[in-house]
Amino acid sequence: MNLQNPVISPTRLKAMLGISLVGCVLSVFGQMLGDELNPPLRRPVGREGVPSWETRSDFPAERFTFVRLRYRSTQNNFRTHWSGDYPDADLNFSYRLQQLTSMEVSPDGLVLDITDEQLLDYPFAFMSSPGKMYLGSAEVESLQRYLTNGGFLMVDDFWGREYLENVTAELSKVLPGVVPVDLPLSHPIFHMVYDLQEKPQVPSINAWSQGLNIEPWHGDMSDPKPHFLAYHDESGRILILLCHNNDLADGWEREGENKEYYQQFSERWSYPIGFNIVVYAMTH
């Protein structure tokens, strides 16, 4: 692997925030999001239900943009497809991030193929429902370049032993020899903006409506606990964060569909851990 000079420098990451870490504190720090988020957004069609906003046109490269990665899958269905929770989750999360922090945030998310050269322009990327993901040599090379040049990848919405084994097998092509570490609750990522007292676990609204807090239809769920598995480089920087046994983005996507689900999961878990992860990624 050819490790070139970083394309995405730490200085640029902090410049994109446009603030010190303290400046990212929400208007009611330490409280749940209810006072800030009410009323919950309706599920958007296009942008319907999600307000747009203006950004500074003089610094387009210094805006945070929610980038979703498009990957290939050996089994294409709604549970194993790159478009899980799209586009609602991306739009809602971006809106809440600009609403509740002083970050400069693009109102429009972006979908990129893993091999797209533009990926190097964005320090944060998101991947959903990768349980049957397949990475070819071109995708492996592109992800290696992205991660070793300062990129951060958040992976969400996959459950059970089988999907975890497939995801880690595919990522071992990208980071051979790197073993993911289950982050303890004491890790700063759980306390960056919101001081979380337990590891979040968010089921899909469909599972929750059936009285379930996990998604048992994904095979072996003998270990149902949430896991936040981090791949580190040699300096200790997190390159990839796997949010296993979780559907955090459903809490973003579905925030306006059911008030109880919204209060129990969107404002309590999905947004707080999402904000924590983004702020951590942009400052480390």
DRENPA-3360 file (N, C-alpha, C; in nm, 2 decimals, always signed):
BEGIN
1 = MNLQNPVI = +0.08/-0.12/+0.00/+0.00/+0.00/+0.00/+0.09/+0.12/+0.00 ~ +0.06/+0.22/-0.09/+0.14/+0.34/-0.10/+0.08/+0.45/-0.02 ~ +0.14/+0.48/+0.09/+0.09/+0.58/+0.19/+0.15/+0.71/+0.15 ~ +0.06/+0.79/+0.08/+0.10/+0.93/+0.04/+0.08/+1.03/+0.15 ~ +0.11/+1.15/+0.12/+0.08/+1.26/+0.22/-0.07/+1.27/+0.23 ~ -0.12/+1.30/+0.35/-0.27/+1.30/+0.36/-0.33/+1.40/+0.27 ~ -0.44/+1.35/+0.20/-0.52/+1.44/+0.12/-0.61/+1.52/+0.21 ~ -0.66/+1.46/+0.31/-0.75/+1.53/+0.41/-0.67/+1.55/+0.54;
9 = SPTRLKAM = -0.62/+1.67/+0.56/-0.53/+1.70/+0.67/-0.61/+1.72/+0.80 ~ -0.55/+1.70/+0.91/-0.62/+1.73/+1.04/-0.66/+1.88/+1.05 ~ -0.58/+1.96/+0.99/-0.61/+2.11/+1.00/-0.74/+2.13/+0.92 ~ -0.75/+2.07/+0.80/-0.87/+2.09/+0.72/-0.99/+2.03/+0.79 ~ -0.98/+1.92/+0.86/-1.09/+1.86/+0.93/-1.14/+1.96/+1.04 ~ -1.05/+2.02/+1.11/-1.10/+2.12/+1.21/-1.15/+2.24/+1.15 ~ -1.10/+2.28/+1.04/-1.15/+2.40/+0.97/-1.29/+2.37/+0.92 ~ -1.32/+2.25/+0.88/-1.45/+2.22/+0.83/-1.55/+2.23/+0.94;
17 = LGISLVGC = -1.51/+2.21/+1.07/-1.60/+2.23/+1.18/-1.63/+2.38/+1.19 ~ -1.53/+2.46/+1.17/-1.55/+2.60/+1.18/-1.56/+2.65/+1.32 ~ -1.53/+2.56/+1.42/-1.55/+2.59/+1.56/-1.45/+2.51/+1.64 ~ -1.43/+2.55/+1.76/-1.36/+2.46/+1.85/-1.45/+2.35/+1.90 ~ -1.40/+2.25/+1.96/-1.49/+2.14/+2.00/-1.59/+2.19/+2.10 ~ -1.55/+2.29/+2.19/-1.65/+2.34/+2.28/-1.76/+2.41/+2.21 ~ -1.73/+2.47/+2.09/-1.83/+2.54/+2.02/-1.94/+2.45/+1.96 ~ -1.92/+2.32/+1.96/-2.02/+2.23/+1.91/-2.12/+2.19/+2.01;
25 = VLSVFGQM = -2.11/+2.24/+2.13/-2.20/+2.21/+2.24/-2.34/+2.25/+2.19 ~ -2.44/+2.17/+2.22/-2.58/+2.20/+2.18/-2.63/+2.31/+2.28 ~ -2.74/+2.37/+2.23/-2.79/+2.48/+2.31/-2.84/+2.44/+2.45 ~ -2.87/+2.31/+2.47/-2.91/+2.26/+2.60/-2.82/+2.14/+2.62 ~ -2.69/+2.16/+2.65/-2.60/+2.05/+2.66/-2.64/+1.95/+2.77 ~ -2.63/+1.82/+2.74/-2.65/+1.72/+2.84/-2.80/+1.68/+2.85 ~ -2.89/+1.76/+2.79/-3.03/+1.72/+2.79/-3.06/+1.64/+2.67 ~ -3.17/+1.57/+2.67/-3.21/+1.50/+2.55/-3.26/+1.60/+2.45;
33 = LGDELNPP = -3.27/+1.55/+2.32/-3.30/+1.65/+2.21/-3.44/+1.70/+2.21 ~ -3.53/+1.65/+2.29/-3.67/+1.68/+2.28/-3.70/+1.83/+2.26 ~ -3.64/+1.91/+2.35/-3.68/+2.06/+2.34/-3.63/+2.12/+2.21 ~ -3.53/+2.07/+2.15/-3.47/+2.12/+2.03/-3.54/+2.07/+1.90 ~ -3.58/+1.94/+1.91/-3.63/+1.87/+1.79/-3.78/+1.88/+1.77 ~ -3.85/+1.91/+1.87/-4.00/+1.92/+1.85/-4.04/+2.03/+1.76 ~ -4.13/+2.01/+1.67/-4.20/+1.88/+1.65/-4.11/+1.79/+1.56 ~ -4.12/+1.66/+1.56/-4.04/+1.58/+1.48/-4.08/+1.60/+1.33;
41 = LRRPVGRE = -3.98/+1.58/+1.24/-4.00/+1.59/+1.10/-4.09/+1.49/+1.05 ~ -4.17/+1.52/+0.95/-4.24/+1.42/+0.87/-4.14/+1.35/+0.78 ~ -4.18/+1.22/+0.75/-4.09/+1.15/+0.66/-4.09/+1.22/+0.52 ~ -3.97/+1.26/+0.47/-3.97/+1.34/+0.35/-3.99/+1.26/+0.22 ~ -4.04/+1.32/+0.12/-4.04/+1.27/-0.01/-3.96/+1.37/-0.10 ~ -3.84/+1.34/-0.15/-3.75/+1.44/-0.20/-3.70/+1.52/-0.08 ~ -3.73/+1.65/-0.08/-3.70/+1.73/+0.04/-3.82/+1.76/+0.12 ~ -3.94/+1.72/+0.08/-4.06/+1.75/+0.15/-4.05/+1.72/+0.30;
49 = GVPSWETR = -4.07/+1.81/+0.38/-4.07/+1.79/+0.53/-3.93/+1.82/+0.59 ~ -3.83/+1.84/+0.50/-3.69/+1.87/+0.55/-3.66/+2.01/+0.50 ~ -3.65/+2.11/+0.58/-3.61/+2.24/+0.54/-3.47/+2.25/+0.47 ~ -3.46/+2.33/+0.38/-3.32/+2.36/+0.32/-3.27/+2.48/+0.39 ~ -3.14/+2.51/+0.37/-3.08/+2.63/+0.43/-2.96/+2.67/+0.34 ~ -2.92/+2.79/+0.36/-2.81/+2.85/+0.29/-2.68/+2.82/+0.36 ~ -2.58/+2.80/+0.28/-2.44/+2.79/+0.33/-2.35/+2.89/+0.27 ~ -2.24/+2.91/+0.33/-2.15/+3.01/+0.28/-2.09/+2.96/+0.15;
57 = SDFPAERF = -2.11/+3.04/+0.04/-2.06/+3.00/-0.09/-1.91/+3.02/-0.11 ~ -1.85/+3.10/-0.02/-1.71/+3.12/-0.03/-1.62/+3.01/+0.02 ~ -1.68/+2.92/+0.09/-1.60/+2.81/+0.14/-1.67/+2.67/+0.12 ~ -1.70/+2.64/+0.00/-1.78/+2.51/-0.03/-1.70/+2.39/+0.02 ~ -1.57/+2.39/+0.01/-1.49/+2.27/+0.05/-1.49/+2.25/+0.20 ~ -1.53/+2.35/+0.28/-1.52/+2.34/+0.42/-1.65/+2.31/+0.49 ~ -1.75/+2.27/+0.41/-1.88/+2.23/+0.46/-1.88/+2.08/+0.49 ~ -1.94/+2.04/+0.60/-1.96/+1.90/+0.63/-2.07/+1.85/+0.53;
65 = TFVRLRYR = -2.04/+1.74/+0.46/-2.14/+1.68/+0.37/-2.15/+1.53/+0.41 ~ -2.28/+1.49/+0.43/-2.31/+1.35/+0.46/-2.29/+1.27/+0.34 ~ -2.19/+1.19/+0.33/-2.16/+1.11/+0.21/-2.19/+0.96/+0.24 ~ -2.27/+0.91/+0.16/-2.31/+0.77/+0.17/-2.24/+0.69/+0.06 ~ -2.19/+0.57/+0.09/-2.12/+0.49/+0.00/-2.21/+0.39/-0.07 ~ -2.19/+0.38/-0.20/-2.27/+0.28/-0.28/-2.17/+0.16/-0.30 ~ -2.22/+0.04/-0.26/-2.13/-0.08/-0.27/-2.21/-0.19/-0.34 ~ -2.14/-0.29/-0.38/-2.20/-0.41/-0.44/-2.24/-0.51/-0.33;
73 = STQNNFRT = -2.34/-0.59/-0.36/-2.39/-0.68/-0.26/-2.42/-0.82/-0.33 ~ -2.39/-0.93/-0.26/-2.42/-1.06/-0.31/-2.56/-1.10/-0.30 ~ -2.64/-1.02/-0.23/-2.78/-1.05/-0.20/-2.85/-0.91/-0.19 ~ -2.92/-0.87/-0.30/-2.98/-0.74/-0.30/-3.13/-0.75/-0.25 ~ -3.15/-0.71/-0.13/-3.28/-0.68/-0.08/-3.28/-0.56/+0.01 ~ -3.39/-0.52/+0.07/-3.39/-0.40/+0.15/-3.30/-0.41/+0.27 ~ -3.27/-0.53/+0.32/-3.19/-0.54/+0.44/-3.04/-0.55/+0.41 ~ -3.00/-0.57/+0.28/-2.86/-0.58/+0.24/-2.83/-0.50/+0.12;
81 = HWSGDYPD = -2.87/-0.38/+0.13/-2.85/-0.29/+0.01/-2.80/-0.15/+0.06 ~ -2.71/-0.09/-0.02/-2.65/+0.03/+0.02/-2.75/+0.14/+0.05 ~ -2.87/+0.13/+0.00/-2.97/+0.24/+0.01/-3.05/+0.23/+0.13 ~ -3.02/+0.14/+0.23/-3.10/+0.13/+0.35/-3.11/+0.27/+0.42 ~ -3.24/+0.31/+0.45/-3.28/+0.43/+0.52/-3.25/+0.56/+0.43 ~ -3.22/+0.54/+0.31/-3.19/+0.65/+0.22/-3.32/+0.69/+0.14 ~ -3.34/+0.82/+0.12/-3.26/+0.94/+0.15/-3.30/+1.01/+0.28 ~ -3.40/+0.96/+0.34/-3.46/+1.03/+0.46/-3.36/+1.05/+0.57;
89 = ADLNFSYR = -3.28/+0.94/+0.60/-3.19/+0.94/+0.71/-3.08/+1.05/+0.68 ~ -3.03/+1.06/+0.56/-2.92/+1.15/+0.53/-2.97/+1.29/+0.54 ~ -3.09/+1.32/+0.49/-3.14/+1.46/+0.49/-3.18/+1.50/+0.63 ~ -3.24/+1.41/+0.71/-3.28/+1.45/+0.84/-3.16/+1.47/+0.93 ~ -3.06/+1.38/+0.92/-2.94/+1.40/+1.00/-2.86/+1.53/+0.97 ~ -2.85/+1.56/+0.84/-2.78/+1.68/+0.80/-2.86/+1.80/+0.85 ~ -2.99/+1.80/+0.85/-3.07/+1.91/+0.90/-3.05/+1.93/+1.05 ~ -3.06/+1.82/+1.12/-3.04/+1.83/+1.27/-2.90/+1.87/+1.31;
97 = LQQLTSME = -2.80/+1.83/+1.23/-2.66/+1.86/+1.26/-2.64/+2.01/+1.25 ~ -2.70/+2.07/+1.14/-2.68/+2.22/+1.12/-2.77/+2.30/+1.22 ~ -2.88/+2.24/+1.26/-2.97/+2.31/+1.35/-2.92/+2.31/+1.49 ~ -2.85/+2.21/+1.53/-2.82/+2.20/+1.67/-2.67/+2.22/+1.70 ~ -2.59/+2.24/+1.60/-2.45/+2.27/+1.62/-2.41/+2.39/+1.54 ~ -2.29/+2.44/+1.55/-2.25/+2.56/+1.47/-2.16/+2.51/+1.35 ~ -2.17/+2.38/+1.32/-2.10/+2.33/+1.20/-2.16/+2.38/+1.08 ~ -2.08/+2.41/+0.98/-2.13/+2.44/+0.84/-2.16/+2.31/+0.77;
105 = VSPDGLVL = -2.29/+2.29/+0.74/-2.34/+2.16/+0.69/-2.41/+2.18/+0.56 ~ -2.37/+2.09/+0.46/-2.44/+2.10/+0.34/-2.59/+2.04/+0.35 ~ -2.69/+2.11/+0.29/-2.82/+2.05/+0.31/-2.85/+1.93/+0.22 ~ -2.76/+1.90/+0.13/-2.78/+1.79/+0.04/-2.67/+1.68/+0.07 ~ -2.71/+1.56/+0.10/-2.62/+1.45/+0.11/-2.57/+1.42/-0.03 ~ -2.47/+1.32/-0.03/-2.41/+1.28/-0.15/-2.39/+1.13/-0.15 ~ -2.42/+1.07/-0.26/-2.40/+0.92/-0.28/-2.28/+0.90/-0.37 ~ -2.18/+0.83/-0.33/-2.07/+0.81/-0.41/-2.04/+0.66/-0.42;
113 = DITDEQLL = -1.99/+0.61/-0.54/-1.93/+0.48/-0.54/-1.81/+0.48/-0.46 ~ -1.77/+0.36/-0.41/-1.65/+0.35/-0.33/-1.53/+0.39/-0.41 ~ -1.53/+0.37/-0.54/-1.42/+0.40/-0.63/-1.42/+0.54/-0.68 ~ -1.51/+0.62/-0.65/-1.52/+0.76/-0.70/-1.40/+0.84/-0.64 ~ -1.33/+0.91/-0.73/-1.22/+0.99/-0.68/-1.26/+1.11/-0.59 ~ -1.39/+1.15/-0.60/-1.44/+1.26/-0.52/-1.44/+1.22/-0.37 ~ -1.44/+1.09/-0.34/-1.44/+1.05/-0.20/-1.33/+1.11/-0.12 ~ -1.22/+1.14/-0.18/-1.10/+1.19/-0.11/-1.13/+1.34/-0.06;
121 = DYPFAFMS = -1.23/+1.40/-0.12/-1.27/+1.53/-0.08/-1.35/+1.54/+0.05 ~ -1.39/+1.42/+0.10/-1.49/+1.42/+0.21/-1.43/+1.33/+0.33 ~ -1.41/+1.39/+0.44/-1.34/+1.32/+0.55/-1.43/+1.22/+0.62 ~ -1.57/+1.22/+0.60/-1.66/+1.13/+0.67/-1.74/+1.06/+0.57 ~ -1.76/+0.93/+0.58/-1.84/+0.85/+0.49/-1.92/+0.76/+0.57 ~ -2.04/+0.72/+0.52/-2.14/+0.64/+0.59/-2.18/+0.52/+0.50 ~ -2.19/+0.40/+0.56/-2.23/+0.28/+0.49/-2.34/+0.22/+0.56 ~ -2.45/+0.18/+0.49/-2.57/+0.11/+0.56/-2.59/-0.03/+0.50;
129 = SPGKMYLG = -2.64/-0.11/+0.59/-2.69/-0.25/+0.56/-2.58/-0.33/+0.48 ~ -2.46/-0.34/+0.53/-2.36/-0.41/+0.45/-2.34/-0.56/+0.47 ~ -2.45/-0.62/+0.53/-2.44/-0.76/+0.57/-2.39/-0.86/+0.46 ~ -2.43/-0.82/+0.33/-2.39/-0.91/+0.22/-2.30/-0.83/+0.12 ~ -2.23/-0.73/+0.17/-2.14/-0.65/+0.09/-2.03/-0.73/+0.03 ~ -1.99/-0.70/-0.09/-1.87/-0.76/-0.16/-1.78/-0.65/-0.21 ~ -1.65/-0.66/-0.18/-1.55/-0.56/-0.22/-1.46/-0.62/-0.32 ~ -1.46/-0.57/-0.44/-1.36/-0.62/-0.54/-1.23/-0.54/-0.52;
137 = SAEVESLQ = -1.13/-0.57/-0.60/-1.00/-0.52/-0.59/-1.00/-0.36/-0.60 ~ -1.08/-0.31/-0.69/-1.08/-0.17/-0.71/-1.14/-0.10/-0.59 ~ -1.25/-0.16/-0.53/-1.30/-0.10/-0.41/-1.21/-0.11/-0.29 ~ -1.14/-0.22/-0.28/-1.04/-0.24/-0.18/-0.93/-0.13/-0.19 ~ -0.88/-0.11/-0.30/-0.77/-0.01/-0.32/-0.82/+0.13/-0.29 ~ -0.94/+0.16/-0.33/-1.00/+0.29/-0.31/-1.02/+0.32/-0.16 ~ -1.07/+0.22/-0.09/-1.10/+0.24/+0.05/-0.96/+0.25/+0.13 ~ -0.87/+0.17/+0.09/-0.73/+0.18/+0.15/-0.68/+0.32/+0.14;
145 = RYLTNGGF = -0.69/+0.38/+0.02/-0.64/+0.51/+0.00/-0.72/+0.61/+0.08 ~ -0.85/+0.60/+0.08/-0.93/+0.69/+0.16/-0.90/+0.69/+0.30 ~ -0.89/+0.57/+0.36/-0.87/+0.56/+0.51/-0.73/+0.60/+0.55 ~ -0.63/+0.56/+0.47/-0.50/+0.60/+0.51/-0.46/+0.74/+0.48 ~ -0.55/+0.81/+0.41/-0.53/+0.96/+0.39/-0.62/+1.04/+0.47 ~ -0.67/+0.99/+0.58/-0.75/+1.07/+0.68/-0.90/+1.05/+0.68 ~ -0.95/+0.96/+0.60/-1.10/+0.94/+0.60/-1.14/+0.85/+0.71 ~ -1.27/+0.87/+0.74/-1.34/+0.80/+0.85/-1.47/+0.73/+0.79;
153 = LMVDDFWG = -1.49/+0.61/+0.82/-1.60/+0.53/+0.77/-1.69/+0.48/+0.89 ~ -1.82/+0.52/+0.89/-1.91/+0.47/+0.98/-2.00/+0.37/+0.91 ~ -2.02/+0.25/+0.97/-2.09/+0.14/+0.92/-2.21/+0.11/+1.01 ~ -2.33/+0.11/+0.96/-2.45/+0.09/+1.04/-2.55/-0.01/+0.98 ~ -2.64/-0.06/+1.06/-2.75/-0.13/+1.02/-2.72/-0.27/+0.97 ~ -2.65/-0.35/+1.06/-2.64/-0.49/+1.03/-2.63/-0.57/+1.16 ~ -2.70/-0.68/+1.16/-2.72/-0.76/+1.28/-2.68/-0.90/+1.27 ~ -2.64/-0.96/+1.39/-2.62/-1.10/+1.39/-2.48/-1.14/+1.35;
161 = REYLENVT = -2.45/-1.27/+1.38/-2.31/-1.32/+1.36/-2.28/-1.33/+1.22 ~ -2.37/-1.38/+1.13/-2.34/-1.40/+0.99/-2.30/-1.27/+0.92 ~ -2.38/-1.17/+0.94/-2.35/-1.04/+0.88/-2.22/-0.98/+0.93 ~ -2.20/-1.00/+1.06/-2.07/-0.94/+1.11/-1.95/-1.01/+1.05 ~ -1.96/-1.15/+1.04/-1.85/-1.22/+0.98/-1.82/-1.18/+0.84 ~ -1.93/-1.16/+0.76/-1.91/-1.12/+0.62/-1.85/-0.98/+0.62 ~ -1.90/-0.88/+0.70/-1.85/-0.75/+0.69/-1.70/-0.75/+0.73 ~ -1.66/-0.81/+0.84/-1.52/-0.81/+0.88/-1.43/-0.89/+0.78;
169 = AELSKVLP = -1.48/-0.99/+0.72/-1.41/-1.06/+0.62/-1.38/-0.97/+0.50 ~ -1.48/-0.89/+0.46/-1.46/-0.80/+0.34/-1.36/-0.69/+0.38 ~ -1.38/-0.63/+0.50/-1.29/-0.52/+0.55/-1.15/-0.57/+0.57 ~ -1.13/-0.70/+0.60/-0.99/-0.75/+0.62/-0.91/-0.74/+0.49 ~ -0.98/-0.73/+0.37/-0.91/-0.71/+0.25/-0.85/-0.57/+0.24 ~ -0.93/-0.48/+0.31/-0.89/-0.34/+0.31/-0.78/-0.31/+0.41 ~ -0.79/-0.37/+0.53/-0.70/-0.35/+0.64/-0.65/-0.48/+0.69 ~ -0.57/-0.55/+0.61/-0.52/-0.68/+0.65/-0.45/-0.68/+0.78;
177 = GVVPVDLP = -0.48/-0.77/+0.87/-0.41/-0.79/+0.99/-0.46/-0.70/+1.10 ~ -0.56/-0.61/+1.07/-0.61/-0.52/+1.17/-0.74/-0.58/+1.23 ~ -0.74/-0.60/+1.36/-0.85/-0.66/+1.43/-0.94/-0.55/+1.49 ~ -1.07/-0.55/+1.46/-1.15/-0.45/+1.53/-1.17/-0.47/+1.68 ~ -1.17/-0.36/+1.75/-1.18/-0.36/+1.89/-1.32/-0.30/+1.94 ~ -1.38/-0.38/+2.02/-1.51/-0.33/+2.08/-1.49/-0.22/+2.18 ~ -1.53/-0.10/+2.14/-1.50/+0.02/+2.23/-1.57/+0.01/+2.36 ~ -1.50/+0.04/+2.47/-1.57/+0.04/+2.60/-1.65/+0.17/+2.61;
185 = LSHPIFHM = -1.75/+0.17/+2.70/-1.83/+0.28/+2.73/-1.75/+0.40/+2.77 ~ -1.63/+0.38/+2.82/-1.55/+0.49/+2.87/-1.48/+0.56/+2.75 ~ -1.49/+0.51/+2.63/-1.43/+0.57/+2.52/-1.49/+0.71/+2.49 ~ -1.40/+0.81/+2.45/-1.45/+0.94/+2.43/-1.57/+0.95/+2.32 ~ -1.57/+0.86/+2.23/-1.68/+0.87/+2.13/-1.82/+0.87/+2.18 ~ -1.83/+0.81/+2.30/-1.96/+0.81/+2.37/-1.99/+0.93/+2.45 ~ -1.90/+1.03/+2.45/-1.91/+1.14/+2.54/-1.87/+1.28/+2.48 ~ -1.86/+1.28/+2.34/-1.81/+1.40/+2.28/-1.90/+1.52/+2.29;
193 = VYDLQEKP = -2.02/+1.50/+2.26/-2.12/+1.61/+2.28/-2.23/+1.57/+2.38 ~ -2.28/+1.45/+2.36/-2.37/+1.39/+2.46/-2.30/+1.28/+2.55 ~ -2.32/+1.30/+2.68/-2.25/+1.21/+2.77/-2.34/+1.08/+2.79 ~ -2.32/+0.98/+2.70/-2.41/+0.87/+2.71/-2.37/+0.77/+2.82 ~ -2.46/+0.72/+2.89/-2.44/+0.64/+3.01/-2.45/+0.49/+2.98 ~ -2.49/+0.46/+2.85/-2.49/+0.32/+2.81/-2.48/+0.32/+2.66 ~ -2.44/+0.21/+2.60/-2.42/+0.20/+2.46/-2.56/+0.19/+2.39 ~ -2.58/+0.28/+2.29/-2.71/+0.29/+2.23/-2.74/+0.16/+2.15;
201 = QVPSINAW = -2.87/+0.12/+2.15/-2.91/+0.02/+2.06/-3.05/+0.06/+2.00 ~ -3.06/+0.07/+1.87/-3.18/+0.12/+1.81/-3.23/+0.01/+1.71 ~ -3.34/-0.05/+1.73/-3.40/-0.14/+1.63/-3.47/-0.06/+1.53 ~ -3.50/-0.12/+1.41/-3.58/-0.06/+1.31/-3.72/-0.03/+1.37 ~ -3.79/+0.06/+1.31/-3.93/+0.09/+1.36/-4.02/-0.03/+1.33 ~ -3.99/-0.11/+1.23/-4.07/-0.23/+1.20/-4.05/-0.33/+1.31 ~ -3.92/-0.35/+1.36/-3.90/-0.45/+1.47/-3.97/-0.40/+1.59 ~ -3.95/-0.27/+1.62/-4.00/-0.21/+1.75/-4.16/-0.22/+1.75;
209 = SQGLNIEP = -4.22/-0.20/+1.63/-4.37/-0.21/+1.63/-4.42/-0.35/+1.65 ~ -4.33/-0.45/+1.64/-4.37/-0.58/+1.68/-4.32/-0.62/+1.82 ~ -4.28/-0.52/+1.90/-4.25/-0.55/+2.04/-4.10/-0.60/+2.05 ~ -4.02/-0.58/+1.95/-3.88/-0.63/+1.95/-3.78/-0.51/+1.97 ~ -3.68/-0.54/+2.04/-3.57/-0.44/+2.06/-3.44/-0.49/+1.97 ~ -3.45/-0.60/+1.91/-3.35/-0.65/+1.82/-3.42/-0.69/+1.69 ~ -3.34/-0.74/+1.59/-3.39/-0.78/+1.47/-3.35/-0.93/+1.45 ~ -3.44/-1.02/+1.50/-3.40/-1.17/+1.50/-3.40/-1.23/+1.36;
217 = WHGDMSDP = -3.45/-1.17/+1.26/-3.46/-1.23/+1.13/-3.32/-1.23/+1.05 ~ -3.22/-1.18/+1.12/-3.09/-1.18/+1.05/-3.00/-1.30/+1.09 ~ -3.06/-1.40/+1.13/-2.98/-1.52/+1.16/-2.95/-1.54/+1.31 ~ -2.82/-1.58/+1.33/-2.78/-1.61/+1.47/-2.77/-1.48/+1.55 ~ -2.86/-1.47/+1.64/-2.86/-1.35/+1.73/-2.83/-1.39/+1.88 ~ -2.74/-1.49/+1.89/-2.70/-1.54/+2.02/-2.63/-1.44/+2.11 ~ -2.57/-1.34/+2.04/-2.51/-1.22/+2.11/-2.59/-1.10/+2.06 ~ -2.69/-1.06/+2.13/-2.78/-0.95/+2.08/-2.73/-0.81/+2.12;
225 = KPHFLAYH = -2.63/-0.80/+2.20/-2.59/-0.67/+2.26/-2.53/-0.58/+2.14 ~ -2.54/-0.45/+2.16/-2.48/-0.36/+2.06/-2.33/-0.36/+2.08 ~ -2.26/-0.35/+1.96/-2.12/-0.35/+1.96/-2.07/-0.23/+1.87 ~ -1.98/-0.15/+1.92/-1.92/-0.05/+1.84/-1.77/-0.09/+1.82 ~ -1.75/-0.15/+1.70/-1.62/-0.21/+1.67/-1.53/-0.12/+1.59 ~ -1.42/-0.08/+1.64/-1.33/+0.02/+1.58/-1.20/-0.05/+1.52 ~ -1.18/-0.01/+1.40/-1.05/-0.04/+1.33/-0.96/+0.08/+1.35 ~ -0.84/+0.06/+1.41/-0.74/+0.16/+1.43/-0.62/+0.15/+1.34;
233 = DESGRILI = -0.56/+0.26/+1.31/-0.43/+0.26/+1.24/-0.32/+0.25/+1.35 ~ -0.19/+0.25/+1.31/-0.08/+0.23/+1.40/-0.07/+0.34/+1.50 ~ -0.12/+0.46/+1.47/-0.12/+0.57/+1.57/-0.23/+0.57/+1.66 ~ -0.33/+0.48/+1.64/-0.45/+0.47/+1.73/-0.57/+0.55/+1.68 ~ -0.56/+0.61/+1.56/-0.67/+0.68/+1.50/-0.77/+0.58/+1.45 ~ -0.90/+0.60/+1.48/-1.01/+0.52/+1.43/-1.03/+0.54/+1.28 ~ -1.02/+0.44/+1.20/-1.04/+0.44/+1.06/-1.19/+0.41/+1.02 ~ -1.24/+0.30/+1.09/-1.37/+0.25/+1.06/-1.44/+0.22/+1.19;
241 = LLCHNNDL = -1.57/+0.26/+1.20/-1.65/+0.23/+1.32/-1.77/+0.14/+1.27 ~ -1.77/+0.02/+1.32/-1.89/-0.07/+1.29/-1.99/-0.05/+1.40 ~ -2.11/-0.01/+1.37/-2.22/-0.01/+1.47/-2.31/-0.13/+1.45 ~ -2.26/-0.24/+1.52/-2.32/-0.37/+1.50/-2.44/-0.39/+1.59 ~ -2.54/-0.47/+1.55/-2.66/-0.49/+1.62/-2.73/-0.36/+1.65 ~ -2.74/-0.28/+1.54/-2.80/-0.14/+1.55/-2.85/-0.10/+1.42 ~ -2.96/-0.02/+1.42/-3.01/+0.05/+1.30/-3.02/+0.20/+1.34 ~ -2.91/+0.26/+1.37/-2.91/+0.40/+1.42/-2.98/+0.49/+1.32;
249 = ADGWEREG = -2.96/+0.47/+1.19/-3.01/+0.56/+1.09/-3.16/+0.55/+1.08 ~ -3.22/+0.44/+1.13/-3.37/+0.43/+1.13/-3.43/+0.54/+1.22 ~ -3.35/+0.57/+1.33/-3.39/+0.68/+1.42/-3.39/+0.81/+1.35 ~ -3.30/+0.83/+1.25/-3.30/+0.95/+1.17/-3.41/+0.95/+1.07 ~ -3.42/+0.84/+1.00/-3.51/+0.83/+0.89/-3.66/+0.84/+0.93 ~ -3.69/+0.78/+1.05/-3.83/+0.76/+1.08/-3.87/+0.86/+1.19 ~ -3.80/+0.96/+1.22/-3.83/+1.05/+1.33/-3.97/+1.11/+1.33 ~ -4.03/+1.12/+1.22/-4.16/+1.18/+1.22/-4.27/+1.09/+1.20;
257 = ENKEYYQQ = -4.25/+0.96/+1.21/-4.35/+0.86/+1.18/-4.43/+0.82/+1.30 ~ -4.36/+0.81/+1.42/-4.43/+0.77/+1.54/-4.36/+0.84/+1.66 ~ -4.44/+0.91/+1.73/-4.39/+0.99/+1.84/-4.32/+0.91/+1.95 ~ -4.38/+0.80/+1.98/-4.31/+0.71/+2.08/-4.18/+0.66/+2.04 ~ -4.17/+0.62/+1.91/-4.04/+0.57/+1.86/-3.94/+0.68/+1.85 ~ -3.99/+0.80/+1.81/-3.91/+0.92/+1.81/-3.85/+0.95/+1.94 ~ -3.93/+0.95/+2.04/-3.88/+0.99/+2.18/-3.79/+0.88/+2.24 ~ -3.82/+0.76/+2.21/-3.75/+0.65/+2.27/-3.61/+0.62/+2.20;
265 = FSERWSYP = -3.61/+0.65/+2.07/-3.49/+0.61/+2.00/-3.42/+0.73/+1.92 ~ -3.50/+0.81/+1.85/-3.44/+0.92/+1.77/-3.37/+1.02/+1.86 ~ -3.44/+1.08/+1.96/-3.39/+1.18/+2.04/-3.30/+1.13/+2.15 ~ -3.33/+1.00/+2.19/-3.25/+0.95/+2.30/-3.12/+0.89/+2.26 ~ -3.12/+0.82/+2.14/-3.00/+0.75/+2.10/-2.95/+0.78/+1.97 ~ -3.03/+0.78/+1.86/-2.98/+0.79/+1.73/-2.91/+0.92/+1.70 ~ -2.97/+1.03/+1.73/-2.91/+1.16/+1.71/-2.79/+1.19/+1.80 ~ -2.80/+1.16/+1.93/-2.68/+1.18/+2.02/-2.56/+1.10/+1.98;
273 = IGFNIVVY = -2.57/+0.97/+1.95/-2.45/+0.90/+1.91/-2.41/+0.94/+1.77 ~ -2.50/+0.97/+1.68/-2.46/+1.02/+1.55/-2.38/+1.14/+1.56 ~ -2.42/+1.24/+1.64/-2.35/+1.37/+1.65/-2.21/+1.34/+1.72 ~ -2.21/+1.25/+1.82/-2.08/+1.22/+1.89/-1.98/+1.16/+1.79 ~ -2.03/+1.07/+1.70/-1.94/+1.00/+1.61/-1.89/+1.10/+1.51 ~ -1.97/+1.19/+1.45/-1.93/+1.29/+1.36/-1.82/+1.39/+1.42 ~ -1.85/+1.44/+1.54/-1.76/+1.53/+1.60/-1.63/+1.46/+1.63 ~ -1.64/+1.34/+1.68/-1.51/+1.26/+1.70/-1.43/+1.25/+1.58;
281 = AMTH = -1.50/+1.20/+1.47/-1.43/+1.18/+1.34/-1.37/+1.31/+1.29 ~ -1.43/+1.42/+1.31/-1.38/+1.55/+1.25/-1.27/+1.61/+1.34 ~ -1.25/+1.56/+1.46/-1.15/+1.62/+1.55/-1.04/+1.52/+1.59 ~ -1.03/+1.40/+1.53/-0.93/+1.31/+1.57/-0.86/+1.25/+1.44;
% end
